[in-house]
Structures are given as structure tokens and as C-alpha cells.
Amino acid sequence: MLIGKGITVRGEITGTGDLHVAGRMEGKVNLTGTLVVEAGAELEADVNATAIVVGGQVRGNLMAAARIELLPSGRIQGTCRAQSLVVREGALLNGKVNAGAPPERVAGDEEVAELVRRDEARAPLR
């Protein structure tokens, strides 16, 4: 599935397969597959996926069963949990990281709400 450039989606996406975000998305993503946030794209979401590749801007809690990869153009502000984390030269990662063992769970609703409140109090990534 592709969320194209110039498109904004708000809500929850759940399913099996890969998702490419080239536009803007806000909400939650639960995938058995790979989430790709392309350069120039913006994602404000809590994500649970098999793998996550970030080339754009992401703000939220990311949990990958296998791997999170942050490309040189990528920016993440939030919590990253994955078995493997790759941060390419030039990328920006601002947040908490738990890597090296399979993540046990994503933060509970109360924890997510508190993290979102804290993040909203900060300046945007731009």
C-alpha cells in the first residue's frame, strides 16, 4: 500500500503486507510486514511492524520484531525497540532505544498517552 506524496491519512492501519508512506500519516500502524517512510514523508504514529525503514521524519514509538533502519535523510523522535537497529551516517535519532533482543511489548495506552503529551510539548522536528 502507498500513501502518496501530498496525501494525509489520519487513523489506524492494521494488516499484512508492506506500507510505503510518501505523504503524511498520523495515528497507529500495526503491520506484519515492512513500513517504509520515504524521504520527505512525515509520520506521527505508534508503530508495530516486522521491519521499519525511515528516510523521512517520524515522531512516535516504533517497535519492530526484526529491524529498524534509519537512513541518512531519516529523523526519529521517540522510542525505538527492535532486535536490530541500524543508524546511517547523517541520520538523527532523539529518544530512547532498546535494541539487541526481541521487543516484548509496546508501551501500554497510558504510557503512550504520557509520551505523546511530552512530545507535543516539544518543538516540532522541522
N, C-alpha and C positions, 0 to 999 in steps of 0.2 A: 504494500500500500504506500502511496506517496501523498504527503501533504505538501502541495506545490508552493513555489515562491509566490508571495502576495496573498496567500490563504492563511486565515487564522481559525484555529479549532479550539473550542473550549469544551472540556468534558472528560470522559473516561474511555480509553481504548483498551479492549481486552481481546486476546485471541492467540492464534498460532500463525506464525509467518513473520516476515520482516516488515519493518516500518521505516520509511525514509521521511525525515522532516526537512523540507527546504524552506518552509514558511515559518509560521509561529504556532505554538501549541501551549495551552495551559490546562492543567488538570492532573490526571493519573494515567499511567501506561503499565499494563500487565501483559507481557508477551512471552510466549515460548518461541523465541526467535531472536533476531538481532535488531536493535534500534540504532539507526544512523541519523545523527544530527549534522546536516551538511553545513559547510562554511556559509556564514551569513544568516543561518537559521537561528531561531530563538525558541527555547523550551523552558517553561516554568512548570515542573511536574515532579511528582514522586514516581520513580520508575522501578519496575521489577521485570528483568528480561534475562535471556540466556547470555547475551553479549550486548555491549553498548559501545558505540564509536562516536566520539564527539569532535566535530570540526567547527561547530558554531558555539553559541552561548547557551549554557544550561544552568538553571537555578533550581535546586531541589535535592531530594535524596535519591541516590542511584544505588540499586542493588542488582548485580549481575551474577548468575550462577557460575559463569566461566570467567569473563574478562571485561574490563573497561579499558578502552584505549582513547587517550586524549591526543589528538593531532596537533601540529604546530599552530593552527589557527583556532584551536579549541579553548574554551573558557568554561570552567566549572566552579560554581559557588554552592557548596553543600556537602553532604555526607556521601562518601563512596565506599561501597562494600562489595568485594569481589574476590575470587580466588586469585586472580591475576590483574595487576594494574600496570599499564604502560603509559608513561607521560613523555611525549616527544619534546625535543628542544623547541622553545618558543611558546609552549602551551602555558596556561595559567590555571592553577588549582588552588582554591581557597576554601578550606574546610577540613573535616575530619575524614581520615582514611583508615579502613580496616581491610587489609589485603593479605593473601597468603594461605587462607583457609576458606573453605566454602562458607558463605554467609549463612547465619542461622535464621535470621528474620529481618524484615524491615521494621522500623520503629512503629510502635502502636499509634493509633489515631491521636491520642492525647499528646504523645511525644512529637508527632508530625505537626500537629496544630501549634505547639510551642515553638518548634523550629521555624515554621512559616511566619509566626508573629515576629520572631527575632530577625529573620531575613527581610521582612517588609520594613523593618525599622532602619535597615541599612540602605545605603545608596545603591541605585541600580548598577549592573555590571558595565554599562556603557561608559 
